[in-house]
């Protein structure tokens, strides 16, 4: 990126770090952040799972309970998808 924009590497690293900081704050606050022309970062709640027994490929397995958690995913912008 530094060579393409004819900038110093140090300046590009600072700029990318500030974008990451802003993105983190926005995702925590609203749950969605879009980098125009690149991707959209979203969060969603994954519900808790109960402990119990599940049949997996014909075998009964004991499954531990897991707490609810927030999943963060990045989705490519439509313009980027069309390139491939």
LUMKOL-401775 format. One record per residue (C-alpha): residue number from 1; x, y, z. Coordinates in steps of 0.02 Angstrom, whole numbers, padded with zeros to 5 digits. Example, Ala and Ser with C-alpha at 12.3 -4.5 7.8 and 13.67 -1.06 7.14 Angstrom:
BEGIN
{1, {00615, -00225, 00390}} {2, {00684, -00053, 00357}} 
***
This chain:
BEGIN
{1, {00000, 00000, 00000}} {2, {00142, 00117, 00044}} {3, {00227, 00096, -00125}} {4, {00063, 00112, -00222}} {5, {00021, 00277, -00135}} {6, {00201, 00338, -00130}} {7, {00195, 00360, 00058}} {8, {00309, 00307, 00199}} {9, {00273, 00137, 00275}} {10, {00261, 00216, 00448}} {11, {00120, 00332, 00392}} {12, {00022, 00190, 00311}} {13, {00037, 00083, 00468}} {14, {-00030, 00228, 00572}} {15, {-00176, 00254, 00452}} {16, {-00223, 00069, 00452}} {17, {-00210, 00062, 00641}} {18, {-00327, 00211, 00658}} {19, {-00452, 00131, 00536}} {20, {-00447, -00029, 00640}} {21, {-00476, 00071, 00799}} {22, {-00625, 00164, 00724}} {23, {-00697, 00002, 00654}} {24, {-00684, -00084, 00824}} {25, {-00772, 00060, 00911}} {26, {-00912, 00066, 00780}} {27, {-00941, -00122, 00782}} {28, {-00952, -00121, 00972}} {29, {-01072, 00026, 00969}} {30, {-01190, -00012, 00824}} {31, {-01144, -00188, 00768}} {32, {-01107, -00139, 00587}} {33, {-00958, -00054, 00502}} {34, {-00930, -00033, 00315}} {35, {-00764, -00004, 00229}} {36, {-00824, 00071, 00063}} {37, {-00775, -00035, -00086}} {38, {-00703, -00173, 00023}} {39, {-00811, -00256, 00155}} {40, {-00948, -00241, 00285}} {41, {-00913, -00301, 00462}} {42, {-01064, -00363, 00560}} {43, {-01095, -00442, 00729}} {44, {-01229, -00565, 00780}} {45, {-01276, -00655, 00939}} {46, {-01249, -00842, 00940}} {47, {-01367, -00918, 01070}} {48, {-01312, -01029, 01213}} {49, {-01319, -01217, 01188}} {50, {-01382, -01338, 01319}} {51, {-01284, -01487, 01381}} {52, {-01348, -01656, 01328}} {53, {-01326, -01802, 01211}} {54, {-01324, -01784, 01022}} {55, {-01317, -01916, 00889}} {56, {-01174, -01877, 00772}} {57, {-01144, -01996, 00625}} {58, {-01238, -02135, 00715}} {59, {-01141, -02119, 00879}} {60, {-01210, -02039, 01036}} {61, {-01094, -01903, 01102}} {62, {-01104, -01803, 01263}} {63, {-01106, -01617, 01222}} {64, {-01053, -01484, 01348}} {65, {-01155, -01326, 01374}} {66, {-01085, -01170, 01291}} {67, {-01125, -00989, 01337}} {68, {-01202, -00863, 01218}} {69, {-01072, -00764, 01121}} {70, {-01053, -00627, 00992}} {71, {-00989, -00677, 00821}} {72, {-00900, -00550, 00709}} {73, {-00904, -00580, 00521}} {74, {-00843, -00483, 00370}} {75, {-00943, -00487, 00208}} {76, {-00867, -00428, 00042}} {77, {-00951, -00284, -00048}} {78, {-01051, -00329, -00205}} {79, {-00928, -00237, -00318}} {80, {-00787, -00345, -00250}} {81, {-00889, -00504, -00278}} {82, {-00919, -00458, -00461}} {83, {-00730, -00453, -00493}} {84, {-00719, -00642, -00474}} 
***
